[in-house]
Amino acid sequence: MSEKWGNGTICVQGGYTPKKGEPRVLPLYQSTTYKYDTADDLAALFNLEAEGHIYSRISNPTVAAFEEKMNQLEGGVGAVATASGQAAIMLAILNICQVGDHILCAATVYGGTYNLFAVSLKKLGIEVTFFDPELPAADILKLAKPNTKVLYGETIGNPGLNILDFAVCKEVATELSVPFIVDNTLATPCLCKPFEHGANIIVHSTTKYADGHATSLGGVVIDGGNFDWTNGDYLEFVEPDPSYHGVKYVEAFGAAAYIVKARVQLLRDYGNCMSPFNAFLSNIGLETLHLRMERHSNNALEIAKWLETNEHISWVNYPGLESSEQYERTTAYLGKGASGVLAFGVKGGFEAAKLFIEQLNVAALVTHVADARTCVIHPASTTHRQLSPDQQKAAGVTEDLIRLSVGIEDVGDIIADLQQALESGGE
Ligand SMILES: *Cc1c(COP(=O)(O)O)cnc(C)c1O
C-alpha cells in the first residue's frame, strides 16, 4: 500500500497503521522489556525465527514505527534508528569495515564526520582517504586501494553546500564493487532520493530536518537492499556469525542482510540505539517534513536572490540559485528545492560579520541547522575559531562567511531582519 504513496502521505501516515480500537496516534512505548507466555516464544525470537521485540536496546515499537517511516520515505528494505547522526554513521561503517580496511570519503563532509573518520576510525585501524568530489571518476579511482570497502559522501555538503555528483560516485563504487553510502541529512528524502541515483546505504542525522524542531538527537541507517555482499570481499555477511548460532546473514535474510546484521549484531553489542521518547517526538516532526522542506527551500531561494542584489553582500552561495556553479546538479538531483541552508559573505570581513550577527532578532545565533526557526552562525568566530587560517581555508571558512539556516517563518520578516542588521552592522 505505502509503496504507492507519495512523500506527503508517508510523512503523515507511514510506519504505523492502527488496528480496530487502537490509538490513532503512534503511542509512546516507554518500556525496555516485553512479556511472553512461554520460554519457546522467547527462544524463537532469540533464534531470529520469529519477529517481535525482546529488549529496547535492539528494538521498540515506537522506534520501529519511526524507522519504518524513514525507510518508506527513502524506499529501502529496512532501517535502524540510532542515538544521533554520529551514531548512525558509526553503525553504517562498522557494519562493513574492520581493522585493516580503507574508506574513500568526499572531503566536503560535515565536520563531525570528518573527525570521526580522520581521528577516531584511524584509532580502530580503519584508514580514510578524503577525495575532492569535483574530480572525475578516473582520478578518484586512483585513490582506491585493494582494501577499499566503502565510498562515502553527502547529498549536500556542509558548510560548502556542494551537491554530490551521484553519477560519478556511482561509477566509482560500481567499478570498485564497494557499497556507496550517502548522508542525506540536509536534503531529506522529500527533496532527494539517493537510492534512485545509485546509493546502497543512506544515513541521516534526524536531529536536523527530520525532527525539525530542535528537540531530539537521533540518526538512522537505511538499507537499499541493492548491494551484492557475496562478491567475496564482505565475508561477515556470508560466513556464519558465531555470536548468533552461526546465522549466515545473506542466506537467511537476502536483500535485508545488511540492516538485519546492523541491528542484531551491532546495536546489540554497541547499544547506540534511539530512545523511544526521541522516536516519538521525531515521528511527529516527520509528519510535516514534506511541508517544511518546501517552505525552507522557497524561503531560502527568495532570501538568496535578495542577498545577491544587496550592496552589503560580497558573495552568495546557495545551490538553488541559477548563478550557482552547482545549479545543473541541483536540478538533476534536487528537483523539488535546494533545502534551507545558504552561505554568504558580508563586506567588511570578520568584524562586520560578527557585528551583523549581533544585530539579528528573528535569526538566532545557535550551533544548529535545519530547524523550523531561522539559525545563523559566523564560523570564523565560533565553530572554526580554533583552526589556523590555513585550516579554515581548507574547510571553506572565510572570515566574512555567514551560514544561514533559513526557517519556515514569514520570509518577509526574515528579510527585514537581515536588512536592518546589514544596515547597522555592515560596511
Ligand atoms: C549534524 C550532522 C551530523 C551529525 O549528527 P548528530 O545528530 O549531531 O550526531 C551528520 N551529518 C550531517 C550532514 C549533519 O548535518
The ligand as an ORCA input file, in Angstrom:
! r2SCAN-3c Opt
* xyz 0 1
  C      24.565     17.193     12.260
  C      25.037     16.282     11.211
  C      25.582     15.030     11.537
  C      25.753     14.572     12.965
  O      24.501     14.371     13.558
  P      24.232     14.449     15.141
  O      22.789     14.082     15.212
  O      24.546     15.838     15.582
  O      25.118     13.432     15.790
  C      25.977     14.203     10.491
  N      25.874     14.596      9.212
  C      25.360     15.801      8.857
  C      25.277     16.177      7.425
  C      24.935     16.689      9.841
  O      24.441     17.882      9.492
*
